[in-house]
Amino acid sequence: MLTCITVMAFSVSVSATTKGTQKTFATPEDAVKGLVDALKADNTKELLAIFGQDLNR
């Protein structure tokens, strides 16, 4: 499960740099922490910042 989240978070980080509209993270670990924190808090605004408009797909 952690591997899946890490890959997803890394993908978000890479995708963010190509689209320029999503939140970026300094490290993959920071991305995982940001994602997990947003999911635990059910923070839709933060998830939208992380995933960008792709969140609504």
C-alpha positions, 0 to 999 in steps of 0.5 A: 500500500505504501508503495502505491501511495509513494508512486501516486505521490511521485506521479503527482509531483512529476505531473505538477511540474509539467502542468504548472497548476498543481502543488509541488513537493520537495521530495517524494516523501513530502508528497506522500505526507501531504497526500496522506494528511489531506486524505486523513483530514478529508481536505478537498481543497488540499487534494485539489491543490495536489491533483489540480483539476484532474481531481474532479475527473 
